[in-house]
């Protein structure tokens, strides 16, 4: 999990600080990103680390130890600003090329709509309730099939579908 990268956070932050990227702001340590109205917080006021510090350490590890060429992050679209800022900080550090320069290494964020739990609230991966991706996809398939059948019935077009085609949907 993410805790694997915790030992790398101090040295990664030291590297970013030595490059002049990390600044003190209102008791926290931050990286100011051009074009953003808020900074990327890498150390909270209480001295604790956060998603950004962990993500930076993980990226450093993946680029320098695993020698990854393309890292794709798949999260909900609500995290787009975080990833824009995080990728910008990595470019500022010289870890990633500027867009349009060389092709690799590179990072991409694939954002999807919110996933809701059975209670109708936003699903959070850090909660104690774990949902496996396969289960989530099976549920999505079952619901979309049920919706398809309902619409075909309403439109009188269910007869155009064979049992086999519905099973394979």
GULUMVO-670515 format. One line per 5 residues: number of its first residue (from 1); their letters; for each residue x, y negated, z of N, C-alpha, C, CB. Coordinates in nm, 4 decimals. Glycine has a CB too. Example, Ala and Ser with C-alpha at 12.3 -4.5 7.8 and 13.67 -1.06 7.14 Angstrom:
1> AS> 1.3190/0.5690/0.7800/1.2300/0.4500/0.7800/1.3200/0.3300/0.7800/1.1308/0.4473/0.9046 | 1.2850/0.2250/0.7080/1.3670/0.1060/0.7140/1.2900/-0.0030/0.7870/1.4084/0.0598/0.5725
This chain:
1> XXXXX> 0.0804/0.1180/0.0000/0.0000/0.0000/0.0000/0.0852/-0.1250/0.0000/-0.0917/0.0006/0.1172 | 0.0197/-0.2353/0.0204/0.0886/-0.3641/0.0181/0.1934/-0.3775/0.1274/-0.0113/-0.4754/0.0310 | 0.1752/-0.3078/0.2391/0.2713/-0.3188/0.3494/0.4096/-0.2681/0.3086/0.2212/-0.2406/0.4714 | 0.4175/-0.1878/0.2033/0.5466/-0.1402/0.1535/0.6394/-0.2573/0.1224/0.5273/-0.0532/0.0282 | 0.5833/-0.3685/0.0760/0.6632/-0.4826/0.0315/0.7013/-0.5778/0.1449/0.5878/-0.5586/-0.0741
6> XXXXX> 0.6456/-0.5595/0.2637/0.6727/-0.6504/0.3758/0.8211/-0.6710/0.4044/0.6062/-0.5985/0.4993 | 0.9045/-0.5666/0.4025/1.0471/-0.5889/0.4304/1.1169/-0.6795/0.3285/1.1183/-0.4566/0.4351 | 1.0603/-0.6946/0.2112/1.1216/-0.7762/0.1067/1.0818/-0.9234/0.1159/1.0840/-0.7220/-0.0290 | 0.9780/-0.9537/0.1897/0.9261/-1.0909/0.1935/1.0311/-1.1917/0.2399/0.8050/-1.0980/0.2850 | 1.1017/-1.1706/0.3529/1.1980/-1.2729/0.3964/1.3049/-1.3052/0.2917/1.2656/-1.2278/0.5232
11> XXXXX> 1.3624/-1.2044/0.2273/1.4670/-1.2324/0.1285/1.4099/-1.2989/0.0031/1.5395/-1.1030/0.0903 | 1.2884/-1.2619/-0.0343/1.2245/-1.3259/-0.1497/1.1987/-1.4732/-0.1188/1.0916/-1.2538/-0.1867 | 1.1471/-1.5019/0.0002/1.1222/-1.6415/0.0379/1.2531/-1.7191/0.0501/1.0445/-1.6482/0.1704 | 1.3585/-1.6530/0.0971/1.4899/-1.7179/0.1050/1.5392/-1.7544/-0.0350/1.5925/-1.6255/0.1758 | 1.5208/-1.6631/-0.1312/1.5601/-1.6920/-0.2695/1.4814/-1.8106/-0.3247/1.5386/-1.5683/-0.3586
16> XXXXX> 1.3508/-1.8110/-0.3023/1.2672/-1.9206/-0.3522/1.3028/-2.0529/-0.2854/1.1194/-1.8892/-0.3294 | 1.3376/-2.0471/-0.1568/1.3782/-2.1676/-0.0836/1.5110/-2.2191/-0.1376/1.3894/-2.1389/0.0682 | 1.6061/-2.1287/-0.1610/1.7377/-2.1699/-0.2114/1.7282/-2.2312/-0.3507/1.8330/-2.0506/-0.2141 | 1.6249/-2.1967/-0.4245/1.6026/-2.2546/-0.5574/1.5254/-2.3859/-0.5493/1.5273/-2.1556/-0.6462 | 1.4953/-2.4306/-0.4263/1.4267/-2.5578/-0.4062/1.2773/-2.5535/-0.4298/1.4855/-2.6594/-0.4945
21> XXXXX> 1.2199/-2.4345/-0.4349/1.0772/-2.4233/-0.4642/0.9889/-2.4315/-0.3407/1.0506/-2.2948/-0.5351 | 1.0357/-2.3815/-0.2283/0.9537/-2.3779/-0.1067/0.9733/-2.5077/-0.0296/0.9901/-2.2550/-0.0176 | 0.8633/-2.5720/0.0027/0.8639/-2.6990/0.0766/0.7797/-2.6847/0.2026/0.8104/-2.8156/-0.0119 | 0.8073/-2.7696/0.2987/0.7273/-2.7761/0.4213/0.6101/-2.8706/0.3942/0.8137/-2.8251/0.5451 | 0.4904/-2.8291/0.4323/0.3728/-2.9135/0.4134/0.2710/-2.8836/0.5219/0.3109/-2.8920/0.2734
26> XXXXX> 0.2482/-2.9802/0.6075/0.1465/-2.9681/0.7124/0.1668/-2.8426/0.7973/0.0069/-2.9665/0.6503 | 0.2931/-2.8138/0.8269/0.3249/-2.7005/0.9134/0.3354/-2.5670/0.8434/0.2237/-2.6900/1.0182 | 0.3021/-2.5632/0.7162/0.3118/-2.4386/0.6389/0.4264/-2.4513/0.5390/0.1772/-2.4070/0.5651 | 0.4660/-2.3409/0.4818/0.5660/-2.3414/0.3749/0.4919/-2.3107/0.2451/0.6825/-2.2365/0.4020 | 0.5111/-2.3971/0.1470/0.4313/-2.3913/0.0245/0.5181/-2.4096/-0.0996/0.3217/-2.4978/0.0276
31> XXXXX> 0.4604/-2.3749/-0.2129/0.5208/-2.4040/-0.3428/0.4209/-2.4913/-0.4180/0.5558/-2.2711/-0.4235 | 0.4662/-2.6093/-0.4585/0.3801/-2.6988/-0.5353/0.3871/-2.6591/-0.6828/0.4220/-2.8483/-0.5155 | 0.2712/-2.6386/-0.7410/0.2602/-2.5951/-0.8802/0.2057/-2.7111/-0.9625/0.1685/-2.4687/-0.8934 | 0.2780/-2.7468/-1.0673/0.2340/-2.8566/-1.1536/0.0957/-2.8275/-1.2098/0.3344/-2.8796/-1.2681 | 0.0086/-2.9281/-1.2046/-0.1262/-2.9149/-1.2581/-0.2272/-2.8586/-1.1601/-0.1231/-2.8295/-1.3778
36> XXXXX> -0.1824/-2.8192/-1.0415/-0.2734/-2.7655/-0.9397/-0.2941/-2.8698/-0.8304/-0.2179/-2.6329/-0.8791 | -0.4131/-2.8785/-0.7787/-0.4438/-2.9777/-0.6750/-0.4048/-2.9298/-0.5361/-0.5915/-3.0115/-0.6772 | -0.3871/-2.8006/-0.5200/-0.3457/-2.7458/-0.3909/-0.2184/-2.6642/-0.4120/-0.4591/-2.6579/-0.3271 | -0.1338/-2.6557/-0.3092/-0.0119/-2.5767/-0.3248/-0.0378/-2.4279/-0.3011/0.0958/-2.6268/-0.2289 | 0.0573/-2.3470/-0.3417/0.0552/-2.2033/-0.3138/0.1192/-2.1836/-0.1767/0.1309/-2.1202/-0.4259
41> XXXXX> 0.0405/-2.1451/-0.0787/0.0922/-2.1258/0.0575/0.1623/-1.9905/0.0627/-0.0231/-2.1339/0.1648 | 0.2910/-1.9918/0.1042/0.3667/-1.8669/0.1125/0.3952/-1.8257/0.2571/0.4975/-1.8806/0.0365 | 0.3891/-1.9220/0.3504/0.3979/-1.8919/0.4936/0.2968/-1.9816/0.5638/0.5449/-1.9142/0.5502 | 0.2077/-1.9210/0.6389/0.1028/-1.9967/0.7075/0.1617/-2.0800/0.8217/-0.0059/-1.9013/0.7616 | 0.0836/-2.1709/0.8738/0.1268/-2.2566/0.9850/0.1769/-2.1768/1.1043/0.0130/-2.3461/1.0287
46> XXXXX> 0.1140/-2.0620/1.1289/0.1532/-1.9800/1.2441/0.2751/-1.8922/1.2148/0.0365/-1.8924/1.2872 | 0.3328/-1.9081/1.0953/0.4507/-1.8307/1.0590/0.4194/-1.6983/0.9922/0.5326/-1.8057/1.1797 | 0.2926/-1.6671/0.9789/0.2528/-1.5398/0.9185/0.2558/-1.5442/0.7673/0.1150/-1.5011/0.9647 | 0.2676/-1.4266/0.7109/0.2652/-1.4134/0.5660/0.1218/-1.3936/0.5181/0.3543/-1.2962/0.5203 | 0.1029/-1.4096/0.3881/-0.0314/-1.3984/0.3306/-0.0251/-1.3256/0.1965/-0.0955/-1.5384/0.3132
51> XXXXX> -0.1358/-1.3307/0.1228/-0.1394/-1.2643/-0.0074/-0.0275/-1.3136/-0.0990/-0.2748/-1.2869/-0.0741 | -0.0063/-1.4436/-0.1023/0.0936/-1.4988/-0.1935/0.2331/-1.4475/-0.1601/0.0915/-1.6514/-0.1888 | 0.2680/-1.4454/-0.0317/0.4014/-1.3975/0.0050/0.4163/-1.2493/-0.0278/0.4283/-1.4217/0.1546 | 0.3132/-1.1716/-0.0015/0.3172/-1.0285/-0.0343/0.3211/-1.0081/-0.1853/0.1953/-0.9554/0.0260 | 0.2392/-1.0827/-0.2592/0.2371/-1.0692/-0.4049/0.3719/-1.1064/-0.4662/0.1267/-1.1566/-0.4647
56> XXXXX> 0.4360/-1.2116/-0.4139/0.5672/-1.2510/-0.4655/0.6713/-1.1431/-0.4373/0.6113/-1.3845/-0.4036 | 0.6692/-1.0860/-0.3171/0.7637/-0.9787/-0.2840/0.7390/-0.8561/-0.3719/0.7520/-0.9404/-0.1348 | 0.6116/-0.8234/-0.3940/0.5784/-0.7084/-0.4786/0.6247/-0.7322/-0.6224/0.4264/-0.6809/-0.4754 | 0.6035/-0.8529/-0.6725/0.6466/-0.8839/-0.8084/0.7983/-0.8758/-0.8189/0.5974/-1.0235/-0.8506 | 0.8690/-0.9338/-0.7224/1.0156/-0.9272/-0.7223/1.0613/-0.7816/-0.7274/1.0739/-0.9979/-0.5968
61> XXXXX> 1.0026/-0.6977/-0.6436/1.0385/-0.5558/-0.6377/1.0109/-0.4866/-0.7716/0.9607/-0.4855/-0.5247 | 0.8948/-0.5114/-0.8271/0.8576/-0.4456/-0.9530/0.9488/-0.4875/-1.0680/0.7123/-0.4772/-0.9881 | 0.9910/-0.6135/-1.0675/1.0790/-0.6617/-1.1732/1.2234/-0.6179/-1.1529/1.0722/-0.8121/-1.1812 | 1.2723/-0.6240/-1.0290/1.4141/-0.6002/-1.0026/1.4498/-0.4566/-0.9674/1.4582/-0.6881/-0.8930 | 1.3597/-0.3852/-0.9051/1.3881/-0.2468/-0.8662/1.3273/-0.1490/-0.9667/1.3340/-0.2182/-0.7245
66> XXXXX> 1.2000/-0.1666/-0.9957/1.1325/-0.0755/-1.0890/1.1575/-0.1119/-1.2350/0.9835/-0.0751/-1.0619 | 1.2095/-0.2320/-1.2589/1.2383/-0.2802/-1.3947/1.1136/-0.2811/-1.4834/1.3462/-0.1934/-1.4591 | 1.0017/-0.3191/-1.4239/0.8754/-0.3254/-1.4984/0.8851/-0.4314/-1.6075/0.7564/-0.3561/-1.4033 | 0.8241/-0.4021/-1.7200/0.8217/-0.4973/-1.8305/0.6898/-0.5720/-1.8403/0.8491/-0.4263/-1.9601 | 0.5821/-0.5064/-1.7998/0.4502/-0.5700/-1.8088/0.3693/-0.5245/-1.6889/0.3770/-0.5344/-1.9437
71> XXXXX> 0.3298/-0.6195/-1.6074/0.2536/-0.5902/-1.4861/0.1147/-0.6492/-1.5038/0.3241/-0.6476/-1.3578 | 0.0147/-0.5640/-1.4930/-0.1239/-0.6063/-1.5133/-0.1979/-0.5965/-1.3808/-0.1941/-0.5198/-1.6228 | -0.2538/-0.7085/-1.3371/-0.3315/-0.7147/-1.2139/-0.4790/-0.7156/-1.2510/-0.2941/-0.8405/-1.1287 | -0.5554/-0.6237/-1.1966/-0.6988/-0.6153/-1.2240/-0.7720/-0.6455/-1.0942/-0.7390/-0.4740/-1.2809 | -0.8352/-0.7623/-1.0885/-0.9085/-0.8052/-0.9691/-1.0336/-0.8803/-1.0138/-0.8191/-0.8951/-0.8764
76> XXXXX> -1.1126/-0.9221/-0.9161/-1.2296/-1.0016/-0.9535/-1.1859/-1.1388/-1.0028/-1.3268/-1.0157/-0.8342 | -1.2678/-1.1956/-1.0878/-1.2364/-1.3218/-1.1536/-1.2199/-1.4364/-1.0533/-1.3452/-1.3562/-1.2540 | -1.2731/-1.4202/-0.9334/-1.2594/-1.5230/-0.8302/-1.1163/-1.5460/-0.7858/-1.3419/-1.4864/-0.7118 | -1.0255/-1.4567/-0.8221/-0.8851/-1.4720/-0.7840/-0.7997/-1.5321/-0.8957/-0.8282/-1.3379/-0.7436 | -0.8636/-1.5801/-1.0017/-0.7907/-1.6325/-1.1169/-0.6940/-1.7443/-1.0784/-0.8884/-1.6832/-1.2212
81> XXXXX> -0.7382/-1.8399/-0.9967/-0.6500/-1.9506/-0.9595/-0.5277/-1.8994/-0.8843/-0.7257/-2.0533/-0.8739 | -0.5470/-1.8039/-0.7937/-0.4335/-1.7471/-0.7200/-0.3314/-1.6896/-0.8178/-0.4813/-1.6375/-0.6211 | -0.3783/-1.6131/-0.9154/-0.2849/-1.5516/-1.0087/-0.2204/-1.6540/-1.1005/-0.3552/-1.4463/-1.0909 | -0.2928/-1.7564/-1.1422/-0.2324/-1.8634/-1.2219/-0.1173/-1.9276/-1.1443/-0.3386/-1.9702/-1.2599 | -0.1420/-1.9573/-1.0163/-0.0397/-2.0213/-0.9332/0.0761/-1.9254/-0.9047/-0.1013/-2.0705/-0.8009
86> XXXXX> 0.0451/-1.8035/-0.8732/0.1446/-1.7010/-0.8435/0.2357/-1.6778/-0.9647/0.0755/-1.5692/-0.8020 | 0.1780/-1.6648/-1.0835/0.2583/-1.6457/-1.2040/0.3419/-1.7704/-1.2333/0.1678/-1.6124/-1.3244 | 0.2858/-1.8894/-1.2096/0.3620/-2.0132/-1.2300/0.4821/-2.0190/-1.1369/0.2725/-2.1360/-1.2078 | 0.4627/-1.9806/-1.0109/0.5738/-1.9788/-0.9148/0.6825/-1.8824/-0.9612/0.5237/-1.9391/-0.7738 | 0.6434/-1.7679/-1.0135/0.7411/-1.6699/-1.0632/0.8181/-1.7253/-1.1831/0.6704/-1.5384/-1.1022
91> XXXXX> 0.7506/-1.8003/-1.2700/0.8204/-1.8631/-1.3824/0.9161/-1.9702/-1.3319/0.7196/-1.9240/-1.4821 | 0.8713/-2.0493/-1.2336/0.9569/-2.1529/-1.1766/1.0826/-2.0922/-1.1139/0.8795/-2.2341/-1.0718 | 1.0705/-1.9723/-1.0596/1.1837/-1.9033/-0.9973/1.2758/-1.8396/-1.1010/1.1334/-1.7967/-0.9009 | 1.2314/-1.8367/-1.2259/1.3113/-1.7751/-1.3305/1.2915/-1.6251/-1.3423/1.4545/-1.8037/-1.3067 | 1.1904/-1.5725/-1.2752/1.1629/-1.4282/-1.2807/1.0900/-1.3893/-1.4083/1.0806/-1.3854/-1.1597
96> XXXXX> 1.0090/-1.4811/-1.4586/0.9291/-1.4565/-1.5789/0.9608/-1.5642/-1.6812/0.7764/-1.4541/-1.5463 | 0.9590/-1.5298/-1.8091/0.9817/-1.6317/-1.9113/0.8590/-1.7210/-1.9260/1.0164/-1.5662/-2.0460 | 0.8834/-1.8405/-1.9778/0.7704/-1.9273/-2.0096/0.6939/-1.8654/-2.1264/0.8183/-2.0727/-2.0440 | 0.5614/-1.8860/-2.1285/0.4839/-1.8321/-2.2413/0.5402/-1.8842/-2.3733/0.3336/-1.8699/-2.2282 | 0.5499/-1.7983/-2.4710/0.6024/-1.8389/-2.6007/0.7519/-1.8164/-2.6148/0.5718/-1.9827/-2.6245
101> XXXXX> 0.8213/-1.7903/-2.5031/0.9646/-1.7593/-2.5129/0.9784/-1.6122/-2.5491/1.0404/-1.7919/-2.3786 | 1.0374/-1.5348/-2.4623/1.0490/-1.3916/-2.4934/0.9266/-1.3170/-2.4425/1.1778/-1.3318/-2.4315 | 0.9054/-1.1992/-2.4953/0.7839/-1.1227/-2.4674/0.7823/-1.0612/-2.3274/0.7681/-1.0137/-2.5701 | 0.8964/-1.0070/-2.2824/0.8997/-0.9345/-2.1557/1.0085/-0.9880/-2.0646/0.9207/-0.7857/-2.1800 | 0.9978/-0.9720/-1.9351/0.8836/-0.9159/-1.8635/0.7664/-1.0129/-1.8652/0.9221/-0.8815/-1.7189
106> XXXXX> 0.6492/-0.9578/-1.8472/0.5321/-1.0450/-1.8427/0.4299/-0.9910/-1.7437/0.4691/-1.0589/-1.9824 | 0.3406/-1.0791/-1.7061/0.2322/-1.0448/-1.6146/0.1010/-1.0865/-1.6782/0.2511/-1.1129/-1.4756 | -0.0027/-1.0144/-1.6446/-0.1366/-1.0478/-1.6928/-0.2353/-1.0274/-1.5796/-0.1756/-0.9618/-1.8165 | -0.3372/-1.1112/-1.5772/-0.4471/-1.0927/-1.4833/-0.5716/-1.0615/-1.5641/-0.4680/-1.2189/-1.3927 | -0.6347/-0.9503/-1.5318/-0.7607/-0.9116/-1.5951/-0.8685/-0.9293/-1.4897/-0.7568/-0.7628/-1.6508
111> XXXXX> -0.9521/-1.0281/-1.5081/-1.0571/-1.0561/-1.4111/-1.1891/-0.9940/-1.4516/-1.0739/-1.2049/-1.3937 | -1.2583/-0.9400/-1.3549/-1.3913/-0.8837/-1.3809/-1.4901/-0.9494/-1.2874/-1.3926/-0.7287/-1.3628 | -1.6180/-0.9330/-1.3154/-1.7221/-0.9869/-1.2286/-1.7179/-0.9221/-1.0919/-1.8592/-0.9676/-1.2913 | -1.7883/-0.9792/-1.0000/-1.7872/-0.9268/-0.8639/-1.8506/-0.7890/-0.8566/-1.8593/-1.0219/-0.7702 | -1.7929/-0.7047/-0.7739/-1.8484/-0.5728/-0.7467/-1.9217/-0.5829/-0.6141/-1.7368/-0.4611/-0.7434
116> XXXXX> -2.0503/-0.5461/-0.6142/-2.1310/-0.5553/-0.4933/-2.1434/-0.4190/-0.4282/-2.2697/-0.6124/-0.5246 | -2.1395/-0.4200/-0.2958/-2.1577/-0.2975/-0.2197/-2.3043/-0.2603/-0.2116/-2.0993/-0.3122/-0.0802 | -2.3318/-0.1486/-0.1441/-2.4700/-0.1010/-0.1327/-2.5576/-0.1993/-0.0560/-2.4733/0.0352/-0.0641 | -2.4943/-0.2876/0.0231/-2.5691/-0.3882/0.0982/-2.5965/-0.5135/0.0153/-2.4933/-0.4257/0.2241 | -2.5509/-0.5141/-0.1101/-2.5725/-0.6287/-0.1973/-2.4723/-0.7405/-0.1774/-2.7091/-0.6819/-0.1767
121> XXXXX> -2.3758/-0.7195/-0.0888/-2.2736/-0.8211/-0.0630/-2.1467/-0.7864/-0.1393/-2.2441/-0.8329/0.0886 | -2.0606/-0.8868/-0.1534/-1.9353/-0.8690/-0.2251/-1.8554/-0.7544/-0.1630/-1.8529/-0.9996/-0.2239 | -1.8099/-0.6631/-0.2481/-1.7299/-0.5499/-0.2040/-1.5885/-0.5982/-0.1769/-1.7306/-0.4357/-0.3093 | -1.5341/-0.5612/-0.0629/-1.3983/-0.6007/-0.0259/-1.3132/-0.4758/-0.0087/-1.3982/-0.6859/0.1043 | -1.2006/-0.4737/-0.0770/-1.1154/-0.3552/-0.0716/-1.0472/-0.3399/0.0635/-1.0110/-0.3610/-0.1810
126> XXXXX> -1.0406/-0.4436/0.1420/-0.9723/-0.4350/0.2706/-1.0656/-0.3917/0.3836/-0.9099/-0.5685/0.3044 | -1.1917/-0.3690/0.3512/-1.2844/-0.3222/0.4544/-1.2570/-0.1751/0.4816/-1.4329/-0.3441/0.4114 | -1.3144/-0.1238/0.5872/-1.2894/0.0157/0.6232/-1.3618/0.1126/0.5303/-1.3320/0.0409/0.7670 | -1.4624/0.0648/0.4574/-1.5357/0.1511/0.3647/-1.4608/0.1568/0.2319/-1.6816/0.0999/0.3438 | -1.4127/0.2741/0.1962/-1.3359/0.2902/0.0735/-1.4246/0.3518/-0.0339/-1.2102/0.3775/0.0977
131> XXXXX> -1.4247/0.2902/-0.1499/-1.4981/0.3436/-0.2640/-1.3946/0.3756/-0.3709/-1.6077/0.2420/-0.3169 | -1.3940/0.4966/-0.4165/-1.3002/0.5391/-0.5205/-1.3472/0.4867/-0.6560/-1.2868/0.6941/-0.5234 | -1.2505/0.4520/-0.7401/-1.2832/0.3973/-0.8715/-1.3712/0.4935/-0.9504/-1.1555/0.3666/-0.9499 | -1.3398/0.6211/-0.9458/-1.4203/0.7202/-1.0180/-1.5651/0.7185/-0.9744/-1.3633/0.8589/-0.9983 | -1.5872/0.7066/-0.8423/-1.7239/0.7000/-0.7896/-1.7937/0.5741/-0.8386/-1.7232/0.7039/-0.6354
136> XXXXX> -1.7207/0.4637/-0.8381/-1.7763/0.3364/-0.8834/-1.8150/0.3447/-1.0315/-1.6750/0.2219/-0.8605 | -1.7290/0.4034/-1.1122/-1.7585/0.4165/-1.2551/-1.8743/0.5128/-1.2798/-1.6343/0.4641/-1.3307 | -1.8798/0.6231/-1.2039/-1.9922/0.7169/-1.2171/-2.1241/0.6485/-1.1838/-1.9717/0.8389/-1.1256 | -2.1230/0.5677/-1.0782/-2.2440/0.4951/-1.0385/-2.2842/0.3953/-1.1470/-2.2221/0.4221/-0.9039 | -2.1850/0.3241/-1.2033/-2.2141/0.2280/-1.3101/-2.2733/0.2986/-1.4318/-2.0864/0.1514/-1.3501
141> XXXXX> -2.2197/0.4142/-1.4650/-2.2700/0.4910/-1.5791/-2.4136/0.5375/-1.5543/-2.1789/0.6123/-1.6067 | -2.4397/0.5880/-1.4343/-2.5745/0.6365/-1.4014/-2.6759/0.5228/-1.4065/-2.5759/0.7019/-1.2620 | -2.6388/0.4075/-1.3522/-2.7317/0.2937/-1.3516/-2.7563/0.2408/-1.4923/-2.6777/0.1814/-1.2628 | -2.6500/0.2333/-1.5725/-2.6692/0.1819/-1.7085/-2.7516/0.2800/-1.7919/-2.5328/0.1557/-1.7763 | -2.7338/0.4103/-1.7688/-2.8150/0.5102/-1.8392/-2.9617/0.4974/-1.7999/-2.7641/0.6526/-1.8090
146> XXXXX> -2.9874/0.4794/-1.6700/-3.1256/0.4624/-1.6235/-3.1881/0.3377/-1.6848/-3.1304/0.4538/-1.4696 | -3.1106/0.2304/-1.6925/-3.1598/0.1062/-1.7528/-3.1882/0.1265/-1.9016/-3.0575/-0.0080/-1.7330 | -3.0999/0.1971/-1.9704/-3.1203/0.2254/-2.1123/-3.2495/0.3040/-2.1340/-3.0006/0.3034/-2.1692 | -3.2688/0.4089/-2.0555/-3.3895/0.4920/-2.0695/-3.5149/0.4096/-2.0436/-3.3844/0.6122/-1.9728 | -3.5093/0.3247/-1.9416/-3.6250/0.2400/-1.9101/-3.6565/0.1472/-2.0270/-3.5989/0.1574/-1.7821
151> XXXXX> -3.5553/0.0848/-2.0839/-3.5779/-0.0075/-2.1960/-3.6249/0.0660/-2.3216/-3.4498/-0.0854/-2.2266 | -3.5683/0.1845/-2.3453/-3.6131/0.2630/-2.4611/-3.7596/0.3019/-2.4460/-3.5262/0.3894/-2.4783 | -3.7990/0.3394/-2.3244/-3.9399/0.3728/-2.2981/-4.0292/0.2510/-2.3189/-3.9571/0.4268/-2.1545 | -3.9871/0.1363/-2.2654/-4.0669/0.0138/-2.2772/-4.0840/-0.0278/-2.4228/-4.0018/-0.0998/-2.1980 | -3.9817/-0.0044/-2.5047/-3.9856/-0.0451/-2.6453/-4.0349/0.0651/-2.7379/-3.8489/-0.0896/-2.6895
156> XXXXX> -4.0730/0.1788/-2.6787/-4.1228/0.2894/-2.7593/-4.0180/0.3537/-2.8477/-4.2346/0.2426/-2.8435 | -3.8929/0.3413/-2.8114/-3.7855/0.3941/-2.8955/-3.7149/0.5138/-2.8332/-3.6848/0.2857/-2.9238 | -3.7683/0.5654/-2.7240/-3.7037/0.6783/-2.6574/-3.6971/0.7997/-2.7491/-3.7780/0.7140/-2.5285 | -3.7952/0.8146/-2.8382/-3.7986/0.9276/-2.9305/-3.6843/0.9280/-3.0308/-3.9281/0.9282/-3.0041 | -3.6199/0.8124/-3.0500/-3.5079/0.8036/-3.1434/-3.3797/0.8627/-3.0846/-3.4845/0.6586/-3.1830
161> XXXXX> -3.3831/0.8921/-2.9551/-3.2654/0.9462/-2.8862/-3.2893/1.0930/-2.8539/-3.2344/0.8658/-2.7562 | -3.1901/1.1756/-2.8810/-3.1997/1.3171/-2.8439/-3.1560/1.3332/-2.6986/-3.1122/1.4064/-2.9384 | -3.1942/1.4455/-2.6391/-3.1495/1.4740/-2.5024/-2.9973/1.4760/-2.4951/-3.2067/1.6086/-2.4534 | -2.9347/1.5319/-2.5982/-2.7884/1.5400/-2.5992/-2.7254/1.4012/-2.6046/-2.7404/1.6239/-2.7183 | -2.7800/1.3117/-2.6878/-2.7231/1.1768/-2.6972/-2.7395/1.1017/-2.5658/-2.7893/1.0982/-2.8114
166> XXXX> -2.8497/1.1249/-2.4956/-2.8678/1.0618/-2.3645/-2.7721/1.1215/-2.2617/-3.0134/1.0776/-2.3166 | -2.7493/1.2537/-2.2685/-2.6548/1.3175/-2.1754/-2.5137/1.2654/-2.1974/-2.6574/1.4706/-2.1918 | -2.4792/1.2399/-2.3216/-2.3434/1.1950/-2.3553/-2.3245/1.0446/-2.3415/-2.3098/1.2362/-2.4962 | -2.4296/0.9747/-2.3077/-2.4209/0.8293/-2.2920/-2.3249/0.7963/-2.1808/-2.5592/0.7676/-2.2636
